[in-house]
Amino acid sequence: MPKSGRIALCVRLFRRFPAEEAEGKQIMLKSKLIILNLKFSPI
């Protein structure tokens, strides 16, 4: 998946959770980690 697609996905996840900015950044990081885990983990 291209980087821009991953960012768009993170933004979508971020928008789903209305949160304060600091909390939102944590959600962004967590969603990035989840995406990386999905990308690199064997199915």
C-alpha positions as CSV (number, residue, x, y, z in Angstrom):
1,M,0.0,0.0,0.0
2,P,1.4,3.4,-0.8
3,K,2.2,5.7,2.1
4,S,-0.5,8.2,1.1
5,G,-3.1,5.4,1.3
6,R,-1.9,4.5,4.7
7,I,-2.1,8.1,5.9
8,A,-5.7,8.4,4.4
9,L,-6.7,5.3,6.3
10,C,-5.2,6.7,9.6
11,V,-7.1,9.9,9.0
12,R,-10.3,8.0,8.5
13,L,-9.7,6.1,11.8
14,F,-8.8,9.3,13.5
15,R,-12.1,11.0,12.3
16,R,-14.1,8.1,13.6
17,F,-13.0,8.8,17.2
18,P,-13.7,12.4,18.2
19,A,-10.9,13.1,20.6
20,E,-8.7,15.8,22.0
21,E,-5.6,16.5,20.0
22,A,-3.2,14.6,22.3
23,E,-5.6,11.6,22.4
24,G,-6.0,11.9,18.7
25,K,-2.3,11.6,18.1
26,Q,-2.2,8.5,20.2
27,I,-5.0,7.0,18.1
28,M,-3.1,7.9,15.0
29,L,0.1,6.2,16.3
30,K,-1.9,3.1,17.4
31,S,-3.6,2.8,14.0
32,K,-0.3,3.2,12.2
33,L,1.1,0.3,14.4
34,I,-1.9,-1.8,13.6
35,I,-1.5,-1.2,9.9
36,L,2.2,-2.0,10.0
37,N,1.4,-5.2,12.0
38,L,-1.2,-6.2,9.4
39,K,1.1,-5.4,6.6
40,F,4.1,-7.5,7.9
41,S,2.3,-10.3,9.8
42,P,1.8,-13.5,7.8
43,I,-1.9,-14.1,7.0
